[in-house]
Amino acid sequence: MTLQEEKLLKIILLYGGKSAEHEVSVLSAFSVLQAIYYEYYQVQLVFISKKGEWVKGPLLTEKPESKDILQLTWKGEQASAKEIHPSEIKQEEAIVFPLLHGPNGEDGTIQGFLETIGMPYVGAGVVTSACGMDKIMTKYILQAAGIPQVPYVPVLKHQWKENPKQVFEQCEGSMLYPMFVKPANMGSSVGISKAENREELQHALEEAYQYDTRAVIEQGIEAREIEVAILGNEDVRTTMAGEIVKDVAFYDYNSKYIDNKIEMQIPASVPDEVQVKAQEYAKKAYTMLGGSGLSRCDFFLTSKNELFLNELNTMPGFTQFSMYPSLWEQTGLKYGDLIEELIQLGMNRFEQRQALLMDVTNE
């Protein structure tokens, strides 16, 4: 390693993970690797397998030519990487980019671990990550903030098993079909189903409970989907809203990430007052959840221009097809500059927290 390389800040790129969104994380990781400014940073690959193994890969000092670099082998004679204990990622002059989606990635667990070992990292903190990942908690916070959202009913698995009739009656008494059933702690449409009747509602709940013991049932509405990107710590900025242009009623996980059937329109073709209101609600939701670094705020927009906040994603996808970097690109912030700003926000948040802890210690 040269003297110049020793002075570069190291980005520890965590990718993969134990969640159902493992493949999305790998795709996001390669896109980020293509955009990082290697004259300022070197990148240490750390892969988390679907079984939870932590694997240290190569140290990158230039843009990789192929995503094959991310396919690490750590067993057998052909091993190109080595399994490590998670705590071995701790080092000076480094920041972690936890490019992980779903449970065990953006739900506060990794963030709590990084706080414990004292490593700076990109993105939201523990509480924000946990609440943002949990659809039920998000809804409670949005409700307290007075931000409009569609009617919903939270249902725990044991409630469903003990008295399904009561669940049916509660849902049908407060909402109309179609309804959408979602696991409380999943993202990217994993485990989400649309129910047009009671039988489909039953199947949808059974599907959701394969991923979580808590589910939320939402009123289905005829609406467009618009999204706003958020960036910042105390100084929060938002983009104009972009739109997911649909040619079917509902896109599942494969449509979004595997088949690449999603089309985006940036900015969304909506009235100015809707753009302003979406930005206002996004910033308010981000602040209420204690956001830092980044988030993507997703809305439903009806034909009457009624706006309902759907969710706040604290670690949105970073693939070449993803809405979050595309929104900033259209705003004038290039992909590489966006990553640079996220790194600086992560370092600033860490330094601020360390200063507060020192103040408490010295009292």
C-alpha positions in Angstrom: 0.0 0.0 0.0 1.4 3.4 -0.9 1.6 6.4 1.4 -1.2 8.1 -0.6 -3.4 5.1 -0.1 -2.7 5.0 3.6 -4.1 8.6 3.9 -7.4 7.8 2.1 -10.5 7.4 4.2 -11.7 3.9 4.0 -15.3 3.0 3.2 -16.4 -0.3 4.7 -19.1 -1.4 2.3 -21.5 -3.8 4.0 -23.7 -5.6 1.5 -25.8 -8.8 1.1 -27.5 -9.6 4.4 -29.8 -12.2 5.8 -33.1 -10.6 4.6 -35.2 -11.4 1.5 -33.7 -8.3 -0.1 -30.2 -9.8 -0.2 -30.0 -9.5 -4.0 -31.1 -5.9 -4.1 -28.3 -5.1 -1.7 -25.8 -6.7 -4.0 -27.1 -4.7 -7.0 -27.0 -1.5 -5.0 -23.5 -2.2 -3.9 -22.2 -2.5 -7.4 -23.8 0.7 -8.4 -22.2 2.5 -5.5 -18.8 1.0 -6.3 -19.1 2.5 -9.8 -19.7 6.0 -8.5 -17.3 6.4 -5.5 -14.5 8.9 -5.9 -11.5 6.6 -5.5 -9.0 9.5 -5.5 -10.4 10.2 -2.0 -11.5 6.8 -0.8 -10.6 3.2 -0.8 -13.3 0.6 -0.3 -13.2 -2.5 1.9 -15.8 -5.1 0.8 -17.5 -6.9 3.6 -20.2 -9.3 2.6 -22.9 -10.7 4.8 -24.2 -14.1 3.6 -27.8 -15.2 3.8 -26.8 -17.4 6.7 -25.3 -14.4 8.5 -21.6 -15.1 7.9 -19.4 -12.0 7.7 -16.8 -12.2 4.9 -13.9 -9.8 4.3 -13.2 -9.3 0.6 -10.7 -7.3 -1.3 -9.7 -3.7 -0.7 -10.6 -1.7 -3.8 -8.7 1.4 -4.9 -10.3 1.8 -8.3 -13.7 1.2 -9.9 -14.3 -2.6 -10.5 -15.0 -3.6 -14.1 -17.5 -6.3 -13.2 -20.0 -7.1 -10.4 -18.3 -10.5 -10.2 -16.0 -8.8 -7.7 -18.9 -9.0 -5.2 -19.3 -12.7 -5.5 -16.9 -13.8 -2.7 -15.7 -17.3 -2.0 -14.5 -18.0 1.5 -14.5 -21.8 1.8 -12.4 -24.4 0.1 -9.2 -24.2 -1.9 -10.5 -21.5 -4.2 -11.3 -19.1 -1.4 -10.8 -15.4 -2.4 -11.9 -14.0 0.9 -12.0 -14.9 4.6 -14.7 -15.1 7.2 -14.3 -12.6 10.0 -16.0 -11.8 13.3 -18.2 -8.7 12.9 -16.2 -6.7 15.4 -13.1 -7.0 13.2 -14.5 -4.3 10.9 -13.6 -1.7 13.6 -10.7 0.5 12.6 -9.6 4.1 12.6 -10.0 6.5 9.6 -13.0 4.5 8.3 -16.8 4.8 7.9 -19.3 2.0 7.3 -21.8 2.2 4.5 -24.4 -0.4 5.5 -26.0 -0.9 2.1 -28.4 -3.4 3.5 -32.1 -3.6 3.0 -34.8 -5.2 5.1 -34.6 -6.9 8.5 -31.1 -7.2 10.0 -30.0 -4.3 7.8 -32.1 -1.2 8.0 -34.2 -2.1 11.1 -31.7 -0.7 13.7 -29.9 -4.0 14.4 -26.8 -3.2 12.3 -26.9 0.4 13.4 -27.0 -0.6 17.1 -24.0 -2.8 16.5 -22.0 0.0 14.9 -22.9 2.3 17.7 -21.7 -0.3 20.2 -18.3 -0.7 18.5 -18.0 3.1 18.0 -17.9 3.2 14.2 -19.3 6.1 12.1 -21.8 5.0 9.5 -24.0 6.3 6.7 -27.7 6.7 7.2 -30.3 6.8 10.0 -29.6 5.9 13.6 -31.0 3.1 15.7 -34.4 4.4 16.7 -35.1 6.0 13.3 -34.1 2.8 11.5 -36.3 0.6 13.7 -39.4 2.9 13.5 -39.0 3.5 9.8 -38.7 -0.2 9.1 -41.7 -1.1 11.2 -44.8 -0.1 9.2 -47.0 -0.1 12.3 -44.7 2.1 14.3 -44.3 4.5 11.3 -48.1 4.8 11.0 -48.4 5.6 14.7 -45.8 8.4 14.4 -47.4 9.8 11.2 -50.7 9.8 12.9 -49.3 11.7 15.8 -47.8 14.2 13.4 -51.1 14.7 11.6 -49.8 13.5 8.3 -52.6 11.9 6.1 -52.4 8.1 5.5 -54.9 5.5 4.3 -57.0 3.6 6.8 -55.3 0.6 8.3 -55.6 -2.2 10.8 -52.6 -3.8 12.6 -53.0 -7.5 13.2 -50.6 -9.7 15.3 -50.2 -13.3 14.3 -51.6 -14.7 17.5 -54.7 -12.5 17.2 -55.3 -13.9 13.7 -54.8 -17.5 14.9 -57.0 -17.1 18.0 -59.9 -15.3 16.3 -59.8 -14.9 12.5 -63.4 -14.0 12.4 -62.9 -11.0 14.6 -60.0 -9.8 12.4 -62.2 -10.2 9.3 -65.0 -8.2 11.0 -62.7 -5.5 12.1 -61.2 -5.0 8.7 -64.5 -5.3 6.8 -66.1 -3.0 9.3 -63.6 -0.2 8.8 -62.4 -0.7 5.2 -63.6 -1.8 1.8 -62.0 -4.3 -0.6 -59.5 -4.3 -2.1 -57.1 -4.3 0.8 -53.3 -4.7 0.9 -51.7 -6.9 3.5 -48.1 -6.2 4.4 -45.6 -7.8 6.9 -44.8 -5.0 9.4 -41.0 -5.4 9.0 -40.3 -6.0 5.3 -39.6 -3.8 2.3 -39.5 -3.8 -1.5 -42.9 -5.4 -1.8 -41.7 -8.6 -0.1 -44.6 -10.5 1.4 -47.2 -7.9 0.2 -50.5 -9.1 -1.3 -53.7 -7.6 -2.6 -57.0 -9.0 -1.3 -60.2 -8.6 -3.2 -62.3 -10.7 -0.9 -62.3 -12.5 2.4 -60.7 -15.7 1.0 -57.9 -13.7 -0.5 -57.5 -11.7 2.7 -56.9 -15.0 4.5 -54.3 -16.1 2.0 -52.6 -12.7 2.1 -52.3 -12.8 5.9 -50.8 -16.3 5.7 -48.3 -15.0 3.2 -47.4 -12.0 5.4 -46.9 -14.1 8.5 -44.2 -16.1 6.6 -42.0 -13.0 7.0 -43.2 -11.4 10.3 -45.4 -12.1 13.3 -47.0 -8.7 12.8 -48.9 -7.5 9.8 -50.7 -4.3 8.7 -53.8 -4.3 6.5 -54.4 -1.2 4.5 -57.3 0.2 2.5 -56.5 -0.2 -1.2 -57.2 3.0 -3.2 -56.9 4.0 -6.8 -53.8 6.1 -6.8 -50.6 7.1 -8.4 -47.4 6.5 -6.5 -45.0 9.5 -6.1 -41.8 9.6 -4.1 -39.6 12.3 -2.6 -35.9 11.9 -1.8 -34.6 13.4 1.5 -31.0 14.3 2.4 -29.5 15.8 5.5 -29.1 15.8 9.2 -30.3 19.0 10.9 -30.4 20.8 7.5 -32.9 18.8 5.6 -33.3 19.0 1.8 -35.9 17.4 -0.4 -36.2 16.8 -4.2 -39.2 17.3 -6.3 -41.5 14.2 -6.4 -41.0 11.6 -9.0 -43.6 9.0 -10.1 -43.7 5.3 -10.5 -45.5 4.9 -13.8 -47.5 1.7 -13.6 -49.1 -0.4 -16.4 -50.4 -2.9 -13.8 -52.3 -2.4 -10.6 -49.5 -3.7 -8.3 -45.8 -4.4 -8.8 -44.3 -7.2 -6.7 -40.6 -7.7 -5.7 -39.6 -9.3 -9.0 -41.2 -6.6 -11.1 -39.2 -3.9 -9.2 -35.8 -5.5 -9.0 -35.4 -8.6 -11.1 -37.4 -8.0 -14.2 -36.9 -4.2 -14.2 -40.4 -3.4 -15.3 -40.6 -0.1 -13.4 -40.7 3.1 -15.3 -40.1 6.5 -13.6 -41.2 10.0 -14.4 -39.1 12.7 -12.9 -40.4 15.2 -12.0 -43.9 13.8 -11.6 -46.6 15.4 -13.6 -48.6 16.8 -10.7 -49.9 20.3 -9.7 -47.4 22.6 -8.0 -49.4 22.5 -4.8 -49.1 18.7 -4.7 -45.3 19.0 -5.2 -45.1 21.5 -2.3 -47.3 19.4 0.0 -45.4 16.2 -0.7 -42.1 17.9 0.1 -43.6 19.4 3.3 -45.0 16.1 4.5 -41.7 14.3 3.6 -39.6 16.7 5.6 -42.1 16.6 8.5 -42.1 12.8 8.6 -38.3 12.7 8.4 -38.0 15.1 11.3 -40.6 13.3 13.4 -38.7 10.0 13.0 -35.4 11.7 13.8 -34.0 11.1 10.3 -30.4 11.6 9.4 -28.4 11.0 6.3 -31.1 9.9 3.8 -34.6 8.6 3.3 -37.1 8.2 0.5 -40.7 9.1 1.3 -43.5 7.3 -0.6 -47.0 8.7 -1.2 -50.3 7.7 -2.8 -51.9 10.4 -4.9 -55.6 10.1 -5.8 -57.4 11.5 -8.9 -58.7 14.3 -6.6 -55.1 15.2 -5.7 -55.5 13.8 -2.2 -52.0 12.9 -0.8 -51.5 10.0 1.6 -48.0 9.1 3.0 -47.3 5.4 2.6 -43.9 4.9 4.1 -40.5 6.3 4.9 -37.6 4.1 3.6 -34.4 4.9 5.6 -32.1 3.0 3.2 -33.6 3.1 -0.2 -32.3 1.1 -3.1 -29.2 2.4 -4.9 -29.3 0.4 -8.1 -29.1 2.0 -11.5 -32.9 1.7 -11.7 -33.6 3.2 -8.2 -35.7 6.2 -7.6 -33.6 7.8 -4.8 -30.4 8.5 -6.8 -32.4 9.3 -9.9 -34.3 12.0 -8.1 -31.1 13.7 -6.9 -29.6 13.3 -10.4 -32.5 15.3 -11.8 -32.0 17.9 -9.1 -28.4 18.4 -10.2 -26.6 16.2 -7.6 -24.6 13.6 -9.4 -24.5 10.0 -8.1 -20.9 10.3 -7.0 -21.5 13.7 -5.3 -24.5 12.2 -3.5 -22.4 9.4 -2.1 -19.8 12.0 -1.1 -22.4 14.0 0.8 -23.8 10.9 2.5 -20.3 10.0 3.8 -19.8 13.6 5.1 -23.2 13.5 6.8 -22.4 10.2 8.4 -19.0 11.5 9.7 -20.6 14.7 11.0 -23.3 12.8 12.8 -20.7 10.5 14.4 -18.5 13.5 15.5 -21.5 15.3 17.0 -22.6 12.2 18.9 -19.1 11.6 20.2 -18.9 15.3 21.4 -22.2 14.9 23.3 -21.0 11.7 24.9 -17.8 13.4 26.0 -19.8 16.2 27.5 -21.8 13.8 29.5 -18.7 11.9 30.6 -17.0 15.0 31.8 -19.9 16.2 33.9 
